[in-house]
């Protein structure tokens, strides 16, 4: 009876541990979803702010400058390898 009792206790312990792990993962997932939604909400608010348009325009200019520099760099590489 002792070994059966111990085996049963071990199974219960393992089940409780698995359940605790599942609850922890569920909590982490819920926290992640909350943060994700907060980020989306923040972005929506920012898009309505006139400053966002200025920032967005500046970012677009930076991207264009970066693409131009990358194209120049590629051109220089081709020129230097010939």
C-alpha positions as CSV (number, residue, x, y, z in Angstrom):
1,X,0.0,0.0,0.0
2,X,2.9,2.4,0.8
3,X,4.4,2.2,-2.7
4,X,0.9,2.7,-4.4
5,X,0.3,5.6,-2.1
6,X,3.7,7.2,-3.0
7,X,3.1,6.6,-6.7
8,X,-0.3,8.3,-6.4
9,X,1.2,11.2,-4.5
10,X,3.9,11.6,-7.2
11,X,1.2,11.6,-10.0
12,X,-0.7,14.3,-8.1
13,X,2.4,16.4,-7.6
14,X,3.3,16.1,-11.3
15,X,-0.3,17.1,-12.2
16,X,-0.2,20.1,-9.9
17,X,3.1,21.2,-11.2
18,X,1.9,20.9,-14.8
19,X,-1.2,22.9,-13.9
20,X,0.9,25.6,-12.2
21,X,3.1,25.8,-15.3
22,X,0.0,26.2,-17.5
23,X,-1.4,28.9,-15.2
24,X,1.9,30.7,-15.3
25,X,2.0,30.5,-19.1
26,X,-1.6,31.7,-19.3
27,X,-0.7,34.7,-17.1
28,X,2.3,35.6,-19.2
29,X,0.3,35.3,-22.4
30,X,-2.4,37.6,-20.9
31,X,0.2,40.1,-19.8
32,X,1.8,40.0,-23.3
33,X,-1.6,40.6,-24.9
34,X,-2.3,43.5,-22.6
35,X,1.0,45.1,-23.5
36,X,0.4,44.5,-27.2
37,X,-3.0,46.2,-26.9
38,X,-1.5,49.1,-25.0
39,X,1.1,49.6,-27.7
40,X,-1.6,49.5,-30.4
41,X,-3.7,52.0,-28.4
42,X,-0.7,54.3,-28.0
43,X,0.0,54.1,-31.7
44,X,-3.6,55.0,-32.6
45,X,-3.5,58.0,-30.2
46,X,-0.1,59.1,-31.6
47,X,-1.4,58.9,-35.2
48,X,-4.0,61.5,-34.3
49,X,-1.4,63.9,-32.9
50,X,-0.1,66.5,-35.4
51,X,3.5,65.9,-34.0
52,X,3.2,62.3,-35.3
53,X,2.9,63.7,-38.9
54,X,6.1,65.7,-38.4
55,X,7.9,62.7,-36.9
56,X,6.5,60.4,-39.7
57,X,7.8,62.8,-42.4
58,X,11.2,63.0,-40.7
59,X,11.4,59.2,-40.6
60,X,10.5,59.0,-44.2
61,X,13.2,61.5,-45.1
62,X,15.7,59.4,-43.1
63,X,14.6,56.3,-44.9
64,X,15.1,58.0,-48.3
65,X,18.5,59.3,-47.3
66,X,19.5,55.8,-46.1
67,X,18.3,54.2,-49.4
68,X,20.3,56.9,-51.3
69,X,23.4,56.2,-49.3
70,X,23.1,52.5,-49.7
71,X,22.7,52.9,-53.5
72,X,25.7,55.2,-53.6
73,X,27.7,52.6,-51.6
74,X,26.6,49.8,-54.0
75,X,27.7,52.0,-56.9
76,X,31.1,52.6,-55.3
77,X,31.6,48.9,-54.6
78,X,30.9,48.1,-58.2
79,X,33.2,50.9,-59.4
80,X,36.0,49.8,-57.0
81,X,35.9,46.1,-58.0
82,X,36.3,46.8,-61.7
